């Protein structure tokens, strides 16, 4: 694909007016739906792993490669978004990215072996990596300034709700059809989005620059992020740094990323624009996004695990429990978007973190008798905080950046958002397991002949015919159930603390928080 020269770019001509009316609505639908499908694919495969593993005759642990290969390739491509968009143009890059997503989704659905599926998922993740960031850049570039808050809201709504709906939709499709259909559903949406986007925006292409390829930076990026993402996705299954594989990957990631930072700061044509971190609002916004996402994702990871393995919920019912967080988030996102210019963004995000901290603490108070209905209420209330968290925070880290840096900024921010999710998954599952072992040991210490409650319960079991090892097995089962519940309470409590600690950081951001793509704001 040949890039047009910078002196012939449309941006040098008279600027085109923002889209209006039906054209704006059609463009929004196309961009939003393509973004929705790309983010959805990060989680829709999760519940289908047992079916995929059985169909392709591999173990469930090998089946998880279908998840980690996609996230690894996508994570590598996200920081590259800005460079690719400057080289080929934002519209062209977005449309090609959507097209590649469609082609490789078909390849994944047609896979007849695990290696074929892994290759398909790698290519799917690499091809679609720039989509989410460029979707935001295209929306902001083609919305009137007065309505850019709505554009941010629509983008944030798709990015937040898609991962929540992924397991539910994936479970329904897998149960009622076959697992390849979780990939085939991308075809009509992707084809329609690519055609509509190109038709409406190909004359609105961004300015392109024929910069040379930073080969060293690219190699360091692929090695560093690839190894780090693989380490995070698979570390828990390999007992972390006790495994030579995980230790090696960690060292390669550390060395590669260290050299990458040093190289990119001094490169004439860097593949990643690290100079963005010189902007206070970008650094604060991305930091708050990363840690906030770490805590938010931790809840979404450990809650279904606890509900299914400890309380006996089915995959569908645990998914339905999580889905309630999207109800108010979906309804309130446009409202929050319209409020961006009327309230201090830091106050809005502070309100969000208070809500998220409160609901996290609420979840930490549940015991092993928790019912589905009781679990719904904190998740529903949590939805109040989601739009107040994501939408103003995006405005903060983009505030004051010129239009030609929006794609780079969004790409870097999305990478750290993805990294926060990956770190969250790795840390949360490990922490939950370790705390479960700790609480199991602590509770077991109380099962002695000197403990009236323990001896009384064992007498009841004896009366029911459960004596000796059979009775002790029942006691151990109960202790394991309570230990896992106490451990999940610890995780929820820690998430609440993280949200609270993020609040002072927010107030270091410097107003005014002008519209993205316009000068000022720092």
C-alpha positions, 0 to 999 in steps of 0.5 A: 500500500503506497502512502500519499505524499505529505504535500498532497494530503487533503489536510493541506487543502481547505478543512472539510466541515464535520459530518452532519445528520444521517452521514454522521449517524451512519459513520458512528454506527460503522465505527462503533460496531467495528470497535465493538466486535474487535473488543468483544473478540478479546473475551468472547473466546473465553467461555468457548475454550473447552469446546474448542479444545475438545473439537481440536483434540487438545487439552483445555490449557492448550486451548487457552492459546486461542486467547493469549495469542490474540491478546499478545498480537493486539498488544504489540500493534496498539503502540504502533497505531500512531506510526502506521496511521501517519505513514498510511493515513488514518482512514486507510489504516482503519479500513484495512485493519477492519478488512484484515479482522474479517479475513482472519476471523474467517480463517479462525472459524475454518481452523481444523487444528490448534496451530491453525487457530493460533496462527489465525488468532495471531493474525487477527490480533495483529490486523485489528490492533489499530482499530480501537484507537483509530476509531476514537481518532476518526470519531473526534476528527469528524464530529463537531467540536460541540458534540465531541463529548458524545463521540467520546461517550459512544467510543467508551461505551463500546470499549467498556460493554463489549468485554462484559457481553463477550462471555455471555454472547460467546456462551450462547453462540457456543451452546446453540450453534458451534464455536466457529460461529463466534468468529463468523459473526464478525463477517457481516459487521466488519464488511459493512463497517469497512464499506461504509467507513471508506465511502464516507471518509476516504476523501477526509484522509489524514495527512501522511508522512513518509518516515523511514521504518525504525527497525531496531525500535520495532524489533525491540517492541515485538520482543518486549511486549510479546514476551511480557504478554505471553508471560502474563497470560501463562505465568500462573499456569507455570508457577511463575518464575519457578518456571525457566520458560517464564523466567526467560520471558520475563528477562527478555521483556525487561531487557527489550523494553528497557532498551526500547525506551532508551532507543525511542527517546533518541531515535529520529523517527521513533516507532512509538511517540514517547514524547507524549509522556512529557504532557502532564495530563497524558501521563496522569490520565494514562496512569489513572486509566491503567490502575483503574482498569487493573482494579476494575478488571480484577473484579470481572476476573475473580468474581466469575471464578468464585461464583462457578468454582465455589458457589456452584453457579453455571457459566451462564448465570455467573456471566449474567451476574457480571452483565448487570454492570453494563446496564446503567453504563450503557444508559448513562454514557451519552448523558455523561458525554454531554456533561463534559464541558459543564463540570470539572472532569477531575470531580467526575472521575473522583465520583466514579472512583468513590462509587467503584470503591464503595461497590468493591467494598460491598462485594467484599462483605459477601459470604458463601451463602450469597445468592444471584439476586444479592450479587446483582445489586452491587454490579448494577450500582457499579455501572453508575461509575463506569461512564464517569470513569472512562469518558472524562479520563479519555478527555483528560489524557487527550486534552490539548493534543493536536489532531495529528497526535490523537492516534498515537496518544490513543494507541499508547493509552489503549496499550496501557489499558490492555496491559492493566487488564493483563496484569490484573488477570495474572495478579488476581488469580495468583493472589486469590489462590495464595490467599485461599491457601492462607485462609485454609491453613488458618481455618484448619488450625481451629479444627482441634479437640479443644474447639467446641464448635469443631467437636460439636460439628463432627458429632453431628456428622457422626450422627449422620453416619459420616465418621472418620475420614468421611467426616473430615472430608466434609469438614475440609470441603466446607473449609475450602469453600469458606477459604475461597470466599475469604480470599475473594473478599480480600481481592475485592477489598484490595480493589477498593483501596486501589480506587481510593488511592487513585483519587489524589493522583487525578487532582494533579491533572492541570485544567483547562481540559480543552477539546481533543485535537485542539491546542492548549489544555496543558 
